[in-house]
Amino acid sequence: MFKPLHLVPHGTKINFMWPHKITFLISVLMIVGSFVLVFTKGLNFGIDFAGGVIMEVKAPTAQADLGDMRNKLDGLELGEIALQEFGSPDIVLIRIPQQDATETATQEQTTQAAVTKVKETLGSDWQYRRTETVGPKVGDELKSSAVWASIFAMLGIMAYIWFRYEWQFGINAVLALFHDCVTTVGFFALTGMEFNLTTVAAVLTIAGYSVNDTVVIYDRIRYDLRRYKTMPLAQLINQALNETLARTTVTSGLTLLSVLALAFWGGEAMHGFSVAMIWGIVIGTYSTICVASPMLLYMNLRNIGSDKGKAATTTVQKA
């Protein structure tokens, strides 16, 4: 008979609460740093938000010479054109920045002229698979929609947890989600990776994943509050974290393996999403254990013990 594998041994007692002030400071520094990066360095907005043209082209040879392409296209004076391999060495994504209108041509005409220049420069041997254009007005609308989607998602999560548990839990959950989403955006500002609609989808996915992990621990904390009415709150939260550690480890580990596979073999189209998810899983697990749970110490959490007779009362001496 095979013995079951336990990633976290039974009876594990890690003191998560001891360094909670240090982790709070680290979290504050990460949030402040993220805001500084966003407002100073800025985000590398993709075509979705910045506007412009994206062209997918296939080289006539087995591998595209990006250096030669860049030399040719830079001479067109169309702005900073970005080149990127897409899936295979012979397929390239060309990103052309938004073209301004002139006295003799509208913005749409200048954009079409830019596409024509690129095609003429590369030549007829290349295969032009698709061309997508996003105007500045559409980009601004997408930015606004992305912000409102994030806000409404957080408010909805807070309302559910507030209704399901106590108001202290709801506020702390939103603080943890704010921490995760802001640091994810800061991560993209730091690395300079393209920030587009796929990244926004990843941020919202991170919010859902993080709150799912948080709710499991909150449920255990509420359960222990009914069982151990005289246990110090810090000790009780620490116990709840240890009791759910196996579940947290397995869930985060398996999800991380799936996203790593997506990052390595999912192709260039899913690279930004998968990298954001990898960061989100790590930071979401961290915030659940080191932010959302310890913050309950400072929220005047009342003892949930009104259901007399439903749970046994156990007295635990202070260590």
C-alpha positions as CSV (number, residue, x, y, z in Angstrom):
1,M,0.0,0.0,0.0
2,F,1.2,3.5,-0.9
3,K,1.2,6.1,1.8
4,P,-0.5,9.4,0.9
5,L,1.9,12.2,0.0
6,H,1.6,15.2,2.4
7,L,3.3,18.3,1.0
8,V,2.7,19.9,4.4
9,P,3.2,17.5,7.4
10,H,0.4,17.2,9.9
11,G,0.8,19.3,13.0
12,T,2.9,22.0,11.2
13,K,3.1,25.1,13.3
14,I,4.8,27.9,11.4
15,N,4.6,31.3,13.2
16,F,3.2,33.4,10.3
17,M,2.2,36.2,12.7
18,W,5.6,36.9,14.1
19,P,7.0,38.9,11.0
20,H,3.6,40.4,10.1
21,K,4.8,44.0,10.7
22,I,7.8,43.4,8.4
23,T,5.6,42.0,5.7
24,F,3.2,45.0,6.1
25,L,6.2,47.3,5.5
26,I,7.3,45.3,2.4
27,S,3.7,45.5,1.0
28,V,3.5,49.2,1.6
29,L,6.9,49.7,-0.2
30,M,5.7,47.5,-3.1
31,I,2.5,49.5,-3.5
32,V,4.3,52.9,-3.3
33,G,6.9,51.7,-5.7
34,S,4.3,50.5,-8.1
35,F,2.6,53.9,-8.1
36,V,6.0,55.7,-8.6
37,L,6.8,53.4,-11.5
38,V,3.5,53.9,-13.2
39,F,3.6,57.7,-12.9
40,T,7.2,58.1,-13.7
41,K,8.3,55.3,-16.1
42,G,4.7,54.6,-17.3
43,L,3.2,51.5,-18.8
44,N,4.1,50.1,-22.2
45,F,0.5,50.3,-23.6
46,G,-0.3,48.0,-26.4
47,I,-2.3,48.8,-29.5
48,D,-5.5,48.2,-27.6
49,F,-4.9,51.3,-25.4
50,A,-2.4,53.4,-27.2
51,G,-3.9,53.1,-30.7
52,G,-2.1,52.4,-33.9
53,V,-1.7,49.5,-36.3
54,I,-0.6,45.9,-35.7
55,M,0.5,43.8,-38.7
56,E,1.2,40.1,-38.7
57,V,3.6,39.2,-41.5
58,K,5.3,36.0,-42.6
59,A,8.8,36.1,-44.0
60,P,9.7,34.4,-47.3
61,T,12.5,32.6,-45.5
62,A,12.6,30.1,-42.6
63,Q,13.6,32.9,-40.2
64,A,12.9,36.6,-40.3
65,D,15.9,39.0,-40.0
66,L,14.6,41.4,-37.4
67,G,17.7,43.6,-37.5
68,D,17.4,44.1,-41.3
69,M,13.6,44.7,-40.9
70,R,14.2,47.3,-38.2
71,N,16.8,49.2,-40.3
72,K,14.4,49.3,-43.3
73,L,11.4,50.4,-41.3
74,D,13.1,53.0,-39.2
75,G,13.9,55.0,-42.3
76,L,10.1,55.4,-43.0
77,E,9.8,58.0,-40.2
78,L,6.6,56.5,-38.8
79,G,7.6,56.7,-35.2
80,E,9.0,54.0,-33.0
81,I,8.0,50.7,-34.8
82,A,8.2,47.6,-32.6
83,L,9.0,44.2,-34.1
84,Q,8.4,40.9,-32.3
85,E,8.5,37.2,-33.2
86,F,5.1,35.7,-33.0
87,G,5.0,31.9,-32.4
88,S,7.6,30.9,-34.9
89,P,10.9,32.5,-36.3
90,D,9.4,33.4,-39.6
91,I,6.3,35.2,-38.3
92,V,6.7,38.8,-37.0
93,L,4.3,41.3,-35.4
94,I,4.9,44.8,-36.5
95,R,3.4,47.5,-34.3
96,I,3.1,51.0,-35.9
97,P,2.3,53.9,-33.5
98,Q,-0.7,56.1,-34.0
99,Q,-0.2,58.5,-37.0
100,D,-1.3,62.1,-36.7
101,A,-3.6,63.8,-39.2
102,T,-2.0,66.4,-41.5
103,E,-3.3,69.5,-43.3
104,T,-3.9,67.4,-46.4
105,A,-4.9,64.0,-44.9
106,T,-7.1,62.7,-42.1
107,Q,-5.8,60.4,-39.4
108,E,-7.3,57.4,-41.2
109,Q,-5.6,58.3,-44.4
110,T,-2.2,58.7,-42.8
111,T,-2.6,55.4,-41.0
112,Q,-3.4,53.6,-44.3
113,A,-0.5,55.4,-45.9
114,A,1.8,54.0,-43.1
115,V,0.6,50.5,-43.8
116,T,1.2,50.9,-47.5
117,K,4.8,52.2,-46.9
118,V,5.5,49.1,-44.7
119,K,4.3,46.7,-47.4
120,E,6.2,48.5,-50.1
121,T,9.4,48.5,-48.0
122,L,9.2,44.8,-47.2
123,G,8.1,43.7,-50.7
124,S,5.7,41.3,-52.3
125,D,7.6,38.2,-51.1
126,W,6.2,38.7,-47.6
127,Q,2.8,37.3,-46.6
128,Y,0.6,39.8,-44.9
129,R,-1.7,37.8,-42.7
130,R,-3.7,40.4,-40.8
131,T,-3.8,44.2,-40.2
132,E,-5.6,45.6,-37.2
133,T,-6.2,49.3,-36.5
134,V,-7.2,50.9,-33.2
135,G,-8.0,54.6,-33.1
136,P,-7.2,56.8,-30.1
137,K,-10.8,57.3,-29.2
138,V,-11.3,53.5,-29.0
139,G,-8.1,53.2,-27.0
140,D,-9.3,55.8,-24.4
141,E,-12.7,54.0,-24.2
142,L,-10.9,50.7,-23.6
143,K,-8.8,52.2,-20.8
144,S,-11.9,53.6,-19.1
145,S,-13.7,50.3,-19.4
146,A,-10.7,48.4,-18.0
147,V,-10.5,50.7,-14.9
148,W,-14.3,50.5,-14.3
149,A,-14.2,46.7,-14.7
150,S,-11.5,46.4,-12.0
151,I,-13.4,48.8,-9.6
152,F,-16.7,47.0,-10.0
153,A,-15.0,43.6,-9.5
154,M,-13.4,44.7,-6.2
155,L,-16.6,46.2,-5.0
156,G,-18.6,43.1,-5.8
157,I,-16.0,40.9,-4.0
158,M,-16.1,43.2,-1.0
159,A,-19.9,43.1,-0.9
160,Y,-20.0,39.3,-1.1
161,I,-17.5,38.8,1.7
162,W,-19.1,41.5,3.8
163,F,-22.5,39.7,3.5
164,R,-21.0,36.3,3.9
165,Y,-18.7,37.0,6.9
166,E,-18.2,40.3,8.8
167,W,-17.4,43.8,7.5
168,Q,-13.8,43.5,8.8
169,F,-13.3,40.5,6.4
170,G,-14.7,42.4,3.5
171,I,-12.5,45.4,3.9
172,N,-9.4,43.3,4.5
173,A,-10.1,41.2,1.4
174,V,-10.4,44.4,-0.8
175,L,-7.1,45.7,0.7
176,A,-5.4,42.5,-0.3
177,L,-6.9,42.6,-3.8
178,F,-5.8,46.2,-4.1
179,H,-2.3,45.1,-3.1
180,D,-2.3,42.3,-5.7
181,C,-3.7,44.4,-8.6
182,V,-1.5,47.4,-8.0
183,T,1.7,45.4,-7.6
184,T,0.8,43.5,-10.8
185,V,0.5,46.8,-12.7
186,G,3.7,47.9,-11.1
187,F,5.4,44.7,-12.2
188,F,4.5,45.5,-15.8
189,A,5.7,49.1,-15.4
190,L,9.0,47.8,-14.0
191,T,9.6,45.2,-16.7
192,G,8.3,47.3,-19.6
193,M,6.2,44.4,-20.9
194,E,3.3,45.3,-23.1
195,F,0.1,46.2,-21.1
196,N,-3.0,45.4,-23.1
197,L,-6.5,43.9,-22.8
198,T,-5.1,40.5,-22.2
199,T,-3.2,41.8,-19.2
200,V,-6.3,43.4,-17.8
201,A,-8.0,40.0,-18.1
202,A,-5.1,38.5,-16.2
203,V,-5.4,41.1,-13.4
204,L,-9.1,40.3,-13.0
205,T,-8.3,36.6,-12.9
206,I,-5.7,37.3,-10.3
207,A,-8.3,39.1,-8.2
208,G,-10.7,36.1,-8.4
209,Y,-7.9,33.6,-7.6
210,S,-6.6,35.6,-4.7
211,V,-10.0,36.1,-3.1
212,N,-10.8,32.4,-3.4
213,D,-7.7,31.6,-1.4
214,T,-8.5,34.3,1.1
215,V,-12.1,33.1,1.6
216,V,-10.9,29.6,2.5
217,I,-8.7,31.0,5.3
218,Y,-11.3,33.4,6.5
219,D,-13.8,30.5,6.8
220,R,-11.3,28.6,9.0
221,I,-10.7,31.7,11.1
222,R,-14.5,32.2,11.6
223,Y,-14.9,28.5,12.5
224,D,-12.0,28.7,15.0
225,L,-13.5,31.9,16.5
226,R,-16.6,29.9,17.5
227,R,-14.5,27.0,18.8
228,Y,-11.9,28.8,20.8
229,K,-13.5,31.8,22.4
230,T,-10.7,32.6,24.8
231,M,-7.7,32.0,22.5
232,P,-5.7,35.2,21.7
233,L,-6.6,36.4,18.2
234,A,-3.0,36.3,16.9
235,Q,-2.6,32.7,18.0
236,L,-6.0,31.8,16.5
237,I,-5.2,33.4,13.1
238,N,-1.8,31.6,13.1
239,Q,-3.5,28.3,13.8
240,A,-6.0,28.9,11.0
241,L,-3.2,29.6,8.6
242,N,-1.4,26.4,9.5
243,E,-4.6,24.4,9.2
244,T,-5.2,25.6,5.7
245,L,-1.6,25.6,4.6
246,A,-1.8,22.2,2.9
247,R,-4.8,23.4,0.8
248,T,-3.0,26.7,-0.1
249,T,0.2,24.9,-1.1
250,V,-1.6,22.3,-3.3
251,T,-3.9,24.8,-5.0
252,S,-1.2,27.4,-5.6
253,G,1.3,24.8,-6.7
254,L,-1.0,23.1,-9.2
255,T,-2.2,26.4,-10.6
256,L,1.4,27.6,-11.0
257,L,2.4,24.5,-12.9
258,S,-0.5,25.0,-15.3
259,V,0.5,28.7,-15.9
260,L,4.2,27.8,-16.3
261,A,3.2,25.4,-19.1
262,L,1.2,28.1,-20.7
263,A,4.1,30.5,-20.4
264,F,6.6,28.1,-22.1
265,W,4.4,26.5,-24.7
266,G,1.4,28.8,-25.1
267,G,3.0,31.0,-27.7
268,E,3.7,34.7,-27.9
269,A,0.0,35.6,-27.8
270,M,-0.4,34.2,-24.3
271,H,3.0,35.3,-22.9
272,G,1.8,38.5,-21.3
273,F,-1.2,36.8,-19.7
274,S,0.8,33.8,-18.4
275,V,3.6,36.0,-16.9
276,A,1.0,38.2,-15.2
277,M,-0.7,35.1,-13.8
278,I,2.6,33.7,-12.5
279,W,3.3,36.9,-10.7
280,G,-0.3,37.0,-9.5
281,I,-0.3,33.5,-8.0
282,V,2.9,34.3,-6.1
283,I,1.8,37.7,-4.9
284,G,-1.8,36.5,-4.2
285,T,-0.6,33.7,-2.0
286,Y,1.7,36.1,-0.2
287,S,-1.0,38.7,0.4
288,T,-3.5,36.1,1.7
289,I,-1.0,34.9,4.3
290,C,0.9,38.0,5.1
291,V,-1.7,40.8,4.5
292,A,-5.3,39.8,4.5
293,S,-5.1,37.5,7.6
294,P,-2.8,39.5,9.9
295,M,-4.8,42.7,9.2
296,L,-7.7,41.2,11.2
297,L,-5.6,41.9,14.3
298,Y,-6.2,45.7,13.8
299,M,-9.9,45.5,12.8
300,N,-11.5,45.0,16.2
301,L,-12.7,41.6,15.1
302,R,-15.5,40.6,17.5
303,N,-15.8,37.1,18.9
304,I,-18.3,35.3,16.8
305,G,-19.9,33.1,19.4
306,S,-23.6,33.9,19.3
307,D,-24.5,30.3,18.2
308,K,-24.4,28.8,21.7
309,G,-24.5,25.1,21.8
310,K,-23.4,24.7,18.2
311,A,-19.7,24.6,19.0
312,A,-17.7,23.4,21.9
313,T,-15.9,25.9,24.0
314,T,-12.2,25.2,24.5
315,T,-9.9,27.2,26.8
316,V,-6.4,27.5,25.5
317,Q,-3.6,28.8,27.7
318,K,-1.3,31.5,26.3
319,A,2.1,30.1,25.2
